[in-house]
């Protein structure tokens, strides 16, 4: 999820607050209880700026495809926008600047040496590994909310994973999963648009009657 749900504004997010947040989040489930998550806590303005700029590279393609009526970055349909169009598309500030301006940014990774990636031999992008890291990332958001802070799971920077690994000194077997800005919420999100259950749940098999009521 790459746009802030509850935009991170300025505000002190102390080391103690961050520690409390992660202390609560660490009880998330993971495959085999191997707890492969790794977190880099970033406060340095230059590093945050670099992470924001790396997010901006993928944000250009995301925005160009969205303007063209496409589902950005999906692995099934090739992009219909050309490279030149992507390059001249500006990265929207709301997709990058919360990273640069947040008081603290968590870069969340997972040690692939301890993750059972059971879909690794399938001819599609892997998704199973996410089950061992994104419950933890969600727990971080919930724990941060308890501490009075808001944040968002952003993934645009992950397209530049090698550069993030170099920037932060991460070993190559630690995959970057999210860049998470945290700060005092500028506003509270009170209304969310979601599809009704009948649009995504069906009985017994694909194409079966919708589950409703």
C-alpha positions in Angstrom: 0.0 0.0 0.0 1.7 3.1 -1.2 -0.4 6.1 -0.3 -0.7 7.1 3.3 -3.9 6.1 5.0 -3.2 8.3 7.9 -0.5 10.7 6.7 2.5 10.9 9.0 3.0 14.4 10.2 5.8 15.9 12.3 6.0 14.9 15.9 8.5 13.4 18.3 8.6 9.6 18.0 11.2 8.8 20.7 13.5 5.8 20.8 11.4 4.6 23.8 8.2 4.9 21.8 9.7 3.1 18.9 11.0 0.3 21.2 7.5 0.0 22.8 5.9 -0.2 19.3 8.2 -3.0 18.1 8.0 -4.8 21.5 4.2 -5.2 20.9 4.6 -5.9 17.2 7.0 -8.8 17.7 4.2 -11.2 18.7 3.0 -11.4 15.1 2.7 -14.9 13.6 5.3 -16.1 11.1 5.9 -19.4 9.4 7.4 -21.9 11.8 7.6 -19.1 14.3 11.0 -18.2 12.8 10.4 -14.5 13.2 12.6 -13.5 10.2 11.8 -9.8 10.4 14.6 -7.2 10.6 14.0 -3.5 11.2 16.2 -0.6 10.4 15.1 2.5 12.4 16.0 5.6 10.3 16.1 9.1 11.7 18.9 10.6 9.6 17.4 13.3 7.3 19.7 12.4 4.4 18.8 8.7 4.6 15.1 9.5 4.7 15.5 11.7 1.7 17.3 9.0 -0.2 14.5 6.5 0.7 11.9 9.0 -0.6 13.8 9.5 -3.8 14.1 5.8 -4.4 10.4 5.5 -3.9 9.9 8.2 -6.5 11.4 6.1 -9.2 8.7 3.4 -9.0 6.1 6.1 -8.3 6.6 7.5 -11.8 5.6 4.2 -13.4 2.8 3.7 -10.8 1.4 7.1 -11.7 1.8 6.8 -15.4 0.0 3.5 -15.5 -2.8 4.7 -13.2 -3.4 7.7 -15.5 -3.6 5.3 -18.4 -6.3 3.2 -16.7 -4.0 0.3 -15.8 -3.4 -1.6 -12.5 0.1 -0.4 -11.8 3.0 -2.8 -11.5 0.9 -6.0 -11.8 2.7 -9.0 -13.2 0.0 -10.3 -15.5 -0.6 -7.4 -18.0 2.4 -5.7 -19.5 2.5 -1.9 -19.2 0.9 -0.1 -22.0 2.8 3.1 -21.3 6.2 3.5 -22.8 9.5 4.3 -21.0 9.5 7.9 -22.3 6.0 8.5 -20.8 7.1 7.0 -17.5 10.2 9.1 -17.4 8.4 12.4 -17.9 5.7 11.6 -15.4 6.4 13.4 -12.1 6.3 11.4 -8.9 3.4 12.7 -6.8 4.6 14.1 -3.5 2.0 12.2 -1.5 3.8 9.0 -2.5 7.2 10.1 -1.4 7.3 13.1 0.9 5.9 11.4 4.0 9.0 9.3 4.0 11.3 12.3 3.9 9.4 14.3 6.4 8.4 11.7 9.0 10.3 11.9 12.3 11.2 8.2 12.0 11.1 5.7 9.2 11.2 1.9 9.7 12.7 -0.1 6.9 11.3 -3.6 7.3 13.0 -6.6 5.9 12.8 -10.4 6.1 15.6 -12.9 6.3 14.9 -15.2 3.4 17.1 -17.9 4.9 14.3 -18.7 7.4 11.2 -18.3 5.2 9.5 -21.3 3.7 8.8 -19.9 0.2 6.7 -22.9 -0.9 5.7 -21.2 -4.2 9.2 -20.6 -5.3 9.0 -23.1 -8.3 5.7 -21.8 -9.6 5.7 -19.7 -12.8 4.4 -16.6 -11.2 5.6 -13.9 -8.8 6.0 -15.3 -5.3 3.5 -14.3 -2.6 3.7 -16.9 0.1 6.8 -15.4 1.7 4.8 -12.3 2.6 2.8 -14.3 5.1 5.9 -14.3 7.3 6.5 -10.6 7.3 3.4 -8.5 6.6 1.5 -9.6 9.7 4.4 -8.1 11.6 4.3 -4.9 9.6 0.6 -4.6 10.3 1.2 -5.2 14.0 3.7 -2.3 13.9 1.0 0.0 12.6 -1.5 -1.2 15.2 1.1 -0.8 18.0 2.1 2.7 16.7 -1.5 3.7 16.8 -1.7 2.7 20.4 1.2 5.0 21.1 -0.6 7.9 19.3 1.3 7.7 16.0 0.1 6.9 12.5 2.0 5.4 9.6 1.6 3.5 6.4 3.1 0.4 4.6 4.8 1.7 1.5 6.5 -0.6 -1.0 7.5 1.6 -4.0 11.1 1.8 -2.8 11.4 -2.0 -2.9 11.7 -1.8 -6.7 15.1 -0.4 -6.0 16.0 -3.0 -3.4 19.7 -3.3 -4.3 20.2 0.4 -3.7 18.4 0.2 -0.4 20.6 -2.7 0.7 23.6 -0.7 -0.3 22.3 2.4 1.5 21.6 0.6 4.7 24.3 -2.1 4.6 21.7 -4.9 4.4 22.9 -8.4 3.3 21.4 -9.6 0.0 19.5 -12.4 1.7 17.5 -9.8 3.7 14.6 -8.8 1.4 13.2 -5.3 1.8 9.5 -5.6 2.4 8.3 -2.1 3.4 9.4 1.4 4.1 7.2 2.7 6.9 7.1 6.4 7.9 5.7 7.0 11.4 4.5 10.3 12.9 1.6 12.1 14.5 -1.4 11.8 12.3 -2.4 15.0 10.5 -6.0 13.7 10.3 -8.0 10.7 11.3 -9.3 8.5 8.5 -13.0 7.8 9.4 -14.4 6.4 6.2 -12.9 3.7 4.0 -14.1 2.4 0.7 -14.2 -1.4 0.6 -15.9 -3.9 -1.7 -18.8 -5.8 -0.2 -18.2 -9.5 0.7 -20.3 -10.7 -2.2 -17.9 -9.2 -4.7 -14.9 -11.3 -3.6 -16.1 -14.4 -1.7 -17.8 -17.3 -3.5 -19.1 -20.7 -2.6 -17.2 -23.9 -3.2 -15.2 -22.9 -6.3 -14.2 -20.1 -8.6 -17.3 -18.7 -10.2 -19.6 -20.2 -7.6 -22.5 -18.3 -6.1 -21.4 -15.2 -4.1 -21.2 -15.5 -0.4 -23.8 -13.1 0.9 -25.5 -13.2 4.2 
